[in-house]
Amino acid sequence: MDLQDSRITVLRITQLIMQSEREWKIKHILRN
């Protein structure tokens, strides 16, 4: 795995985390 691949992987993981956090906040706000 070269540098390009690892960079793309980190980007993908970061996007996934941000997306899940956003969904969690929306659900949390809607519940209150």
mmCIF file as gemmi writes it, N, C-alpha and C atoms, coordinates in Angstrom:
data_model
loop_
_atom_site.group_PDB
_atom_site.id
_atom_site.type_symbol
_atom_site.label_atom_id
_atom_site.label_alt_id
_atom_site.label_comp_id
_atom_site.label_asym_id
_atom_site.label_entity_id
_atom_site.label_seq_id
_atom_site.pdbx_PDB_ins_code
_atom_site.Cartn_x
_atom_site.Cartn_y
_atom_site.Cartn_z
_atom_site.occupancy
_atom_site.B_iso_or_equiv
_atom_site.pdbx_formal_charge
_atom_site.auth_seq_id
_atom_site.auth_asym_id
_atom_site.pdbx_PDB_model_num
ATOM 1 N N . MET Axp A 1 ? 0.846 -1.196 0 1 0 ? 1 A 1
ATOM 2 C CA . MET Axp A 1 ? 0 0 0 1 0 ? 1 A 1
ATOM 3 C C . MET Axp A 1 ? 0.884 1.25 0 1 0 ? 1 A 1
ATOM 4 N N . ASP Axp A 2 ? 0.726 2.054 -1.031 1 0 ? 2 A 1
ATOM 5 C CA . ASP Axp A 2 ? 1.569 3.251 -1.112 1 0 ? 2 A 1
ATOM 6 C C . ASP Axp A 2 ? 0.9 4.437 -0.414 1 0 ? 2 A 1
ATOM 7 N N . LEU Axp A 3 ? 1.582 5.573 -0.452 1 0 ? 3 A 1
ATOM 8 C CA . LEU Axp A 3 ? 1.109 6.754 0.275 1 0 ? 3 A 1
ATOM 9 C C . LEU Axp A 3 ? -0.254 7.209 -0.237 1 0 ? 3 A 1
ATOM 10 N N . GLN Axp A 4 ? -0.437 7.171 -1.561 1 0 ? 4 A 1
ATOM 11 C CA . GLN Axp A 4 ? -1.703 7.61 -2.152 1 0 ? 4 A 1
ATOM 12 C C . GLN Axp A 4 ? -2.867 6.8 -1.593 1 0 ? 4 A 1
ATOM 13 N N . ASP Axp A 5 ? -2.69 5.488 -1.536 1 0 ? 5 A 1
ATOM 14 C CA . ASP Axp A 5 ? -3.757 4.612 -1.041 1 0 ? 5 A 1
ATOM 15 C C . ASP Axp A 5 ? -4.101 4.934 0.407 1 0 ? 5 A 1
ATOM 16 N N . SER Axp A 6 ? -3.098 5.1 1.234 1 0 ? 6 A 1
ATOM 17 C CA . SER Axp A 6 ? -3.351 5.353 2.654 1 0 ? 6 A 1
ATOM 18 C C . SER Axp A 6 ? -4.036 6.709 2.841 1 0 ? 6 A 1
ATOM 19 N N . ARG Axp A 7 ? -3.674 7.664 1.998 1 0 ? 7 A 1
ATOM 20 C CA . ARG Axp A 7 ? -4.301 8.985 2.102 1 0 ? 7 A 1
ATOM 21 C C . ARG Axp A 7 ? -5.79 8.882 1.767 1 0 ? 7 A 1
ATOM 22 N N . ILE Axp A 8 ? -6.092 8.142 0.709 1 0 ? 8 A 1
ATOM 23 C CA . ILE Axp A 8 ? -7.49 7.951 0.301 1 0 ? 8 A 1
ATOM 24 C C . ILE Axp A 8 ? -8.254 7.227 1.403 1 0 ? 8 A 1
ATOM 25 N N . THR Axp A 9 ? -7.62 6.236 2.003 1 0 ? 9 A 1
ATOM 26 C CA . THR Axp A 9 ? -8.272 5.473 3.069 1 0 ? 9 A 1
ATOM 27 C C . THR Axp A 9 ? -8.591 6.379 4.257 1 0 ? 9 A 1
ATOM 28 N N . VAL Axp A 10 ? -7.637 7.207 4.634 1 0 ? 10 A 1
ATOM 29 C CA . VAL Axp A 10 ? -7.849 8.132 5.761 1 0 ? 10 A 1
ATOM 30 C C . VAL Axp A 10 ? -8.996 9.089 5.435 1 0 ? 10 A 1
ATOM 31 N N . LEU Axp A 11 ? -9.026 9.577 4.198 1 0 ? 11 A 1
ATOM 32 C CA . LEU Axp A 11 ? -10.099 10.479 3.784 1 0 ? 11 A 1
ATOM 33 C C . LEU Axp A 11 ? -11.45 9.793 3.903 1 0 ? 11 A 1
ATOM 34 N N . ARG Axp A 12 ? -11.51 8.551 3.432 1 0 ? 12 A 1
ATOM 35 C CA . ARG Axp A 12 ? -12.768 7.8 3.454 1 0 ? 12 A 1
ATOM 36 C C . ARG Axp A 12 ? -13.241 7.588 4.89 1 0 ? 12 A 1
ATOM 37 N N . ILE Axp A 13 ? -12.313 7.205 5.751 1 0 ? 13 A 1
ATOM 38 C CA . ILE Axp A 13 ? -12.656 6.965 7.156 1 0 ? 13 A 1
ATOM 39 C C . ILE Axp A 13 ? -13.133 8.265 7.811 1 0 ? 13 A 1
ATOM 40 N N . THR Axp A 14 ? -12.445 9.355 7.509 1 0 ? 14 A 1
ATOM 41 C CA . THR Axp A 14 ? -12.832 10.646 8.071 1 0 ? 14 A 1
ATOM 42 C C . THR Axp A 14 ? -14.235 11.031 7.627 1 0 ? 14 A 1
ATOM 43 N N . GLN Axp A 15 ? -14.532 10.825 6.34 1 0 ? 15 A 1
ATOM 44 C CA . GLN Axp A 15 ? -15.868 11.145 5.831 1 0 ? 15 A 1
ATOM 45 C C . GLN Axp A 15 ? -16.926 10.308 6.524 1 0 ? 15 A 1
ATOM 46 N N . LEU Axp A 16 ? -16.626 9.026 6.712 1 0 ? 16 A 1
ATOM 47 C CA . LEU Axp A 16 ? -17.577 8.133 7.38 1 0 ? 16 A 1
ATOM 48 C C . LEU Axp A 16 ? -17.855 8.603 8.803 1 0 ? 16 A 1
ATOM 49 N N . ILE Axp A 17 ? -16.798 8.973 9.514 1 0 ? 17 A 1
ATOM 50 C CA . ILE Axp A 17 ? -16.949 9.424 10.901 1 0 ? 17 A 1
ATOM 51 C C . ILE Axp A 17 ? -17.764 10.714 10.951 1 0 ? 17 A 1
ATOM 52 N N . MET Axp A 18 ? -17.448 11.658 10.083 1 0 ? 18 A 1
ATOM 53 C CA . MET Axp A 18 ? -18.175 12.925 10.067 1 0 ? 18 A 1
ATOM 54 C C . MET Axp A 18 ? -19.642 12.697 9.732 1 0 ? 18 A 1
ATOM 55 N N . GLN Axp A 19 ? -19.907 11.806 8.785 1 0 ? 19 A 1
ATOM 56 C CA . GLN Axp A 19 ? -21.281 11.528 8.386 1 0 ? 19 A 1
ATOM 57 C C . GLN Axp A 19 ? -22.057 10.904 9.541 1 0 ? 19 A 1
ATOM 58 N N . SER Axp A 20 ? -21.453 9.943 10.208 1 0 ? 20 A 1
ATOM 59 C CA . SER Axp A 20 ? -22.141 9.276 11.316 1 0 ? 20 A 1
ATOM 60 C C . SER Axp A 20 ? -22.362 10.245 12.477 1 0 ? 20 A 1
ATOM 61 N N . GLU Axp A 21 ? -21.402 11.134 12.721 1 0 ? 21 A 1
ATOM 62 C CA . GLU Axp A 21 ? -21.573 12.126 13.787 1 0 ? 21 A 1
ATOM 63 C C . GLU Axp A 21 ? -22.72 13.067 13.458 1 0 ? 21 A 1
ATOM 64 N N . ARG Axp A 22 ? -22.812 13.459 12.183 1 0 ? 22 A 1
ATOM 65 C CA . ARG Axp A 22 ? -23.873 14.363 11.752 1 0 ? 22 A 1
ATOM 66 C C . ARG Axp A 22 ? -25.234 13.694 11.955 1 0 ? 22 A 1
ATOM 67 N N . GLU Axp A 23 ? -25.338 12.434 11.548 1 0 ? 23 A 1
ATOM 68 C CA . GLU Axp A 23 ? -26.605 11.711 11.706 1 0 ? 23 A 1
ATOM 69 C C . GLU Axp A 23 ? -26.96 11.573 13.183 1 0 ? 23 A 1
ATOM 70 N N . TRP Axp A 24 ? -25.94 11.319 14.01 1 0 ? 24 A 1
ATOM 71 C CA . TRP Axp A 24 ? -26.187 11.166 15.446 1 0 ? 24 A 1
ATOM 72 C C . TRP Axp A 24 ? -26.709 12.476 16.035 1 0 ? 24 A 1
ATOM 73 N N . LYS Axp A 25 ? -26.112 13.597 15.629 1 0 ? 25 A 1
ATOM 74 C CA . LYS Axp A 25 ? -26.557 14.896 16.145 1 0 ? 25 A 1
ATOM 75 C C . LYS Axp A 25 ? -27.989 15.178 15.712 1 0 ? 25 A 1
ATOM 76 N N . ILE Axp A 26 ? -28.306 14.889 14.468 1 0 ? 26 A 1
ATOM 77 C CA . ILE Axp A 26 ? -29.665 15.125 13.963 1 0 ? 26 A 1
ATOM 78 C C . ILE Axp A 26 ? -30.663 14.308 14.773 1 0 ? 26 A 1
ATOM 79 N N . LYS Axp A 27 ? -30.358 13.036 14.995 1 0 ? 27 A 1
ATOM 80 C CA . LYS Axp A 27 ? -31.262 12.185 15.773 1 0 ? 27 A 1
ATOM 81 C C . LYS Axp A 27 ? -31.384 12.709 17.199 1 0 ? 27 A 1
ATOM 82 N N . HIS Axp A 28 ? -30.277 13.14 17.751 1 0 ? 28 A 1
ATOM 83 C CA . HIS Axp A 28 ? -30.263 13.632 19.129 1 0 ? 28 A 1
ATOM 84 C C . HIS Axp A 28 ? -31.113 14.901 19.252 1 0 ? 28 A 1
ATOM 85 N N . ILE Axp A 29 ? -30.971 15.801 18.29 1 0 ? 29 A 1
ATOM 86 C CA . ILE Axp A 29 ? -31.73 17.058 18.316 1 0 ? 29 A 1
ATOM 87 C C . ILE Axp A 29 ? -33.218 16.773 18.12 1 0 ? 29 A 1
ATOM 88 N N . LEU Axp A 30 ? -33.53 15.867 17.21 1 0 ? 30 A 1
ATOM 89 C CA . LEU Axp A 30 ? -34.931 15.549 16.939 1 0 ? 30 A 1
ATOM 90 C C . LEU Axp A 30 ? -35.602 14.928 18.156 1 0 ? 30 A 1
ATOM 91 N N . ARG Axp A 31 ? -34.844 14.171 18.922 1 0 ? 31 A 1
ATOM 92 C CA . ARG Axp A 31 ? -35.415 13.487 20.069 1 0 ? 31 A 1
ATOM 93 C C . ARG Axp A 31 ? -35.789 14.481 21.171 1 0 ? 31 A 1
ATOM 94 N N . ASN Axp A 32 ? -35.014 15.556 21.294 1 0 ? 32 A 1
ATOM 95 C CA . ASN Axp A 32 ? -35.261 16.509 22.387 1 0 ? 32 A 1
ATOM 96 C C . ASN Axp A 32 ? -36.461 17.41 22.111 1 0 ? 32 A 1
